[in-house]
Amino acid sequence: GHLTVELSLAGNGRYRENNYEAAVACYEEAIAICEESECPSVGPSVGPVAGVLAKWVGASEGASSTRQNLIRLRYNLARALHRLERWSEARHQATAVLVLDRSYVNAYALRAQAAMAAFDWAPAQVDWDRLIAMVAGQQHHLVDDETFSAWQKRRDECSHQASLGNYEALELPRLSSLESVRRAYRDLARKWHPDKHQQKSRDHQERATRRFNRLREAFEAIGDEVSKRAYDAVLLLCDGRPLSPCADINQGSGDFRTASSARSAASGSSGDLGNGRGRSRAAELFARQPAPGSGSVDEGDEDFGESHSSGRTVAHAPAP
């Protein structure tokens, strides 16, 4: 109704002013009014996905206008939540949009970007791949060439991050020395250890945990002489070069994320990160280091553009 549109416009105004908390409040109130007025017997949704499914799957055609309003409101809400670095909530709201409209391409882009911001690469990769396939299948009719190119670059970035090898995860050139590996692990573990992020939001805590777990996984693979030599042997085998103490550490652009078979042959370990000598080595190395204060973590902001979904009752939030 009229109040829903007014709240949406107010939210867009707050969004334009970079007052994202106020924008979130406007959108949430508009969603509650919109849902309650259309489906009073069900009441406000208890969750961004469950509530949407309960109310709108199989909804009558007479509810089409309200459905379109909800799609826009939830998308705008997801955008504002993303700006606030509330990535988990943004992903939930984007999912709710896609329950209502599977062709809403901007919701895929937003959900993928929120997952990337949280260092959750696998689901982000799935969304980017699905999105690129959808748009390519429509000969770019859904978005302009510039937006499509930007999405492709994001997908490539996500794919690169998801496939980082153990040296790359530690921000090192391939075949770096054992001393360099241990030093890099110490420095990065201090930065990303979950204990250093306990005072931050849940989303930032989860992001730090994902990054720290990846660092620990890399250190398990190349953090001692035996496992590192086995891992390096696999890398050099793929390059067609013999293992040499004088190997050029700068040659090559990537490595394997794991070399569990090589490590098992060399050390008899199972490669399980949850148990065994490797984990104790990583924990002990980190425990010996001082615990400086954690630094701030910067994350880029993205504009996902206007949606090309049908209907125009509720406007999209403008780009800041």
C-alpha positions, 0 to 999 in steps of 0.5 A, a space after each residue: 500500500 501507500 505506507 509501504 511505498 513511502 517507507 521504501 522511498 524513505 529507505 532509499 533516501 537514507 541509503 543515498 545518504 550512506 545512513 545504512 542502519 536507518 535504511 535497514 530499519 525502513 526496509 524491514 518495517 516496509 516488509 513487515 507491513 507488506 507481508 502482514 497486510 497481504 497474509 494476516 493469517 500467517 503473520 510476519 515471516 519468521 525468517 528470510 527464506 522460510 517465511 517467504 516460502 510459507 506465504 508466497 509459493 503458490 500465491 494467487 495472481 492477486 498478490 502479484 503486486 505485493 510479491 514484486 514489492 517484497 522482491 524489491 524491498 528484500 533486495 534493497 535490504 540485502 544491499 544495505 546489510 552488505 554495506 554494513 558488512 552484515 554479510 550473512 544477513 545480506 546473503 539470507 535476504 538475497 536468497 529470499 529474493 531468489 525464492 520469489 524470483 529465480 531470474 533476479 540476476 542482481 540477487 545472485 551477484 549480491 549474494 556472491 559478493 557478500 560470500 566473497 567478502 566473508 571469504 566463503 569462496 565455494 558458494 560464491 563461485 557457484 553463484 558467479 558461475 550460475 549468474 554468468 551462464 544465465 546472462 550469457 544465455 540471454 545474449 546479455 539482454 539482462 545487463 549491459 556489457 560493462 556490468 557483465 564484464 565486471 561480473 566476469 572479473 569477479 568470478 575470475 577473482 573468486 576462482 583464483 582465491 578458491 584455488 590458491 595453493 599452499 604457498 600462495 595462501 601464505 602469500 609466498 612465492 612457490 618453493 620458498 624456504 622453510 624459514 620463510 614459510 614459518 615466518 609467514 605463518 607466524 605473521 599471518 596467524 597473529 593477524 587472523 587468529 579468531 581470538 584476535 577478532 572476538 570483539 568484532 561482529 559475528 561476520 568478521 569472526 567467521 571471516 577470520 576463522 575461515 582465513 585462519 583455517 586456510 593458513 593452518 591447512 597450508 602450514 600443515 602441508 609445508 611447515 616442516 622439512 619432510 612434508 614440505 619436500 614431499 609437497 615441493 616434489 609434486 609441484 616440480 613433477 608437474 613442471 617436469 623439473 627435478 627437486 633441487 635445493 637451488 630451485 628458482 622460487 619465483 618460477 611458476 604462478 600457482 601450486 596445488 592446494 594439497 599434496 596429501 598423497 605425497 605427504 602420506 608417503 613421506 611422513 606416514 600421516 593421513 593429512 587430517 587437519 584435526 589430529 596428529 603431529 602437524 596440527 601440534 606443530 602449527 599450534 606450538 609455533 603460533 603459541 610461541 609468538 607475542 600477541 599484538 593488537 589486531 589490525 583493521 581489515 579493509 573490504 571493498 564495496 560494490 554496486 550491483 546496479 539496477 534490476 531488470 525484473 518486471 514491475 515498478 511499484 517499489 523503487 530500488 535503492 540508489 547507488 551511493 
